[in-house]
């Protein structure tokens, strides 16, 4: 009922109105404001608790334009992030045992410039950079069953990128991207859906592969649809998590991708 009432007001962007409340019927107590992306409403009468906000129906084109106009968040380095990779990873600190095991499990010892330890939340932190500038970070929980497993420290929407090849493979997480980066450029979605910032980045590569986890195959197909008109893209259905694969198998995967014609065919590795 209220949603239909707000829609019938047909407020233009930055237009507001003060009218009788449609819920408690008190005179001139209900206000509504359309700020472009949302309609914010509230009744000022003491006996009425109605208030809230509803997202406006925007065309995809208009929504993208509004997103571009948003001021980017200024991201800052946290003082409680510690550099604990060699030579200091050898410190006999019990709290660092999980961190050390995680780094060694995925052979991440060579990535000290982008890995930190968050002593407050006990996470392995991976720095997200754009043109060598820190714009975001993502942390992997080291406690068992800690939620969320991956935590995004900022809201830049920028993907994690590592590697210098003109072939890029889009993956789910940072460690998979680092595994891929030994042979081509790895780009991690960081658990999000495809954003315009991702598309802008991927346009810079000659070939793009989509290699998401097997349980995210529907998401991968949707991403393929979104990218196919803008770039040379190929869908790869994986039977095994990339970060669990041997280097030899990862290299074979990349070689097969580069040798084959790109398009709408699907391959399983």
N, C-alpha and C positions, 0 to 999 in steps of 0.2 A: 504493500500500500504506500509506504513512505517513499520507496524507490520510484514508483510511478509518479508520485506527487512532485518529487524533485525533477524528474525528467520533463514533466509538463510545465515547470517554471521556465524551461528553455533559456537559462541564463547564459549570456555571452561571456567570453573570457574577461576576467577582472570586474565583472558585474556582480553586485550584491543586492539583496532585497530584505526588507523587514516587514513581516506580515503576521496575520493571526496564526497561531500554532495549529496544525492539522491533527495533533494528538490530544492536547488538553483544551484546545479551543479558546485559550485566553488571547486577548486582543494585543496585537503588535508585539508579541514576545518571541516570535520565531524569526531567526535570521539565517540566510544562506549566502555563500560566496563561492563563485566559480573562479578558481585560480589558474585555470588552463588545463590542468591534469586531474584535478579533484574538485568536487563540490563539498564544501565544509558547512555543516549545519549545526544549530544549537537553539534550544528554547531557554530563555532567561527566567521563566517563571519558577518560583521556589518549589512548587509542587510537581514540576515536570522534569524528568531526568533525560529527556531525549536529546542526544547529541552524537555527532560522529562525522564521518567523511566517506564519500563514495567516489570511486574512480570514474572519470568521464570516458565515454566511448570515443576513442580517437582513431583516426585512420593510421595505418602503420607508418605512412610517410610523415605525417605530422608528429607522431610519437617519437620517431627517430630524430626529427629536427629539434624537438624539445630536449631530448637526451643530449644532443650535441651542445646545446646552449648552457647546460649545467656547468657550474664551476667545479673543476677537479679538486679532489681532496688533497691537502698538503700532507704527505705521508712522512713520518719521522722515524728515525732509528730508536729502538727501545734500549734503555741503559741496562736492563736486566737480560739482554741477549749476550751470551758469552761465546767467544771464539775458543772452541774446545777441540779442534782438529790438531793434527801433529804440529809441533811436538808436544802440545799440552794435553792431548787426549790420554796420555799415559799417566796422568795424575791419579793417585789412588783415592778417589772420591767415590764412595758407594752410590751417591745419587747420579753419577755419570755412567754407571754400569749399563743401564738400558740404552743410553745414547750411544755409547761406544759399540755395543752389540748391533744396534740398528745400522750405524755407519759401516761397520765391517760386513754385515750380512749382505748389503747391496753394493759393496765395493765403492764407497763414496769418499774415500780418503783423499782423492785428488781434487775435490771441489771445495776446499777450505774457504775460498773467497766468497762463496755464496751460501755457506751453511753456518748456522749458529745454534747455540743451545739456550732455550728459554728456561731459566731456573725457577721462574714463578709458576709456570704451568707444566713443566717437565715435558717439553716438546722439542723436536728437531725442527729448526726454523730454516726455510729456504727463501732467500731474498729474490724478489722479482724486480728486474731492472728494465728500463727503457732508455736506450742510447746511453748506457752506463750510469744512469741516474736511478736511485732507489725510488720505486713508485708503489711497492706493496710487498707483502710477505705472506707465506702460508706455513703453518706449523703442523707437524705430524705428532699426534699423541704417542707418548712412550709408555704410559700406563696401560695395562691390559683392560679392554672393554671401556675405555674412557670415551665419552661422547662430547662433542663430535670428534671423529677420528682425525679429520683434517679441519683446521681452523684458519679462516682468512682474516688477517689483521687489518686490512684496509678495504676500500670499496672501489678501487680503480677500475675493476673489470678487465684489467690488462692480463694477458696470458703469461705463463712462464715460458721463456725461450732460451734454448741453449744449443749452440752449434752455428756453423758458418756456411753450410751447404745451401744451394739454391733449390734443393728438394727438402720438403718439410713433412714430417709425420705428426699428425694431431693425435694426442693420447689423453688419458684421463688425468694422470697425476704427475708430480714433479719427478719422482724416481724413474718412472717409465720414460719421461722426456730425456733424462740424463743418460739412461741406458741407450736410447736411440741416438743421442748426440755423439756417440763414439763413431758413428758412420754417416749420419746426416743431421739435419736440424730437428731437434725435438721440441714440440710445442704442446704445453699442457693446458687443458681447459680449466683445471683446478676445481672440478666438480660442478661447474655451472653449465647452463645451456649455451648455445652459440650466441655470442653478442656481436654487435657491429664492430667493436674494437678487435675481435678475433678476425672478422672478415677483412678489415683494413690491413691487419698484419699478414694474413695468408695471401693476399693479393700480390705480395712482394716476391713470392716464390714461383718457380717455373712449374713445379709439380707438387701436388699436395696429396698425401695419403691419410685416410681416416682409419685409425687402428684403436678403437675403443674396446673395452673388455666385452666378453661374450654376452654378459647380462645387460649390456647397454646397446645391443644391436639395433633396436628400434630408434634409439636416439641417434645412432650413427647414420641410419638411413635418412632421418630428418635433416641432419647436417649436410648429407650429400645433396639433397634436394635444394638446400639453401645456397650451396657453394657452386653447383654445377654450371650455372649460368655466368659465373664470374671468373672461373679459373679451371685449369686442368686438374681434375680431382679423381681419386679412385678409392673405393671402399674395400677395406680388408677386414674379414671376419676372423678373429683370433680364437684358437682353441686353448691357448695358454697365455697367462699374464706376461706381458713383455718383460717386466722387471724380474721375472723368475726364469727367463730364457737364458741359455748360454750365449756368449758373445758370437760364437760361430753361427748359431741359428738366427740371431738378430741380423748379422751381416748377410746371411743368405736371403733373409726377408727383404732387406733393403736392395740387394742386387736384383732380385726378381722383380721388384717394383720398378726399378730404373730401366730394366731391359724390355719389359712388356709395354704394349700400347696402352695408353691411358684412356679411360672412358667409364662406361657404366657396368663393365663386367665386375663380378665379385670373385674374390679368391679367399681360400681358407689356408692358414698357416699354423 
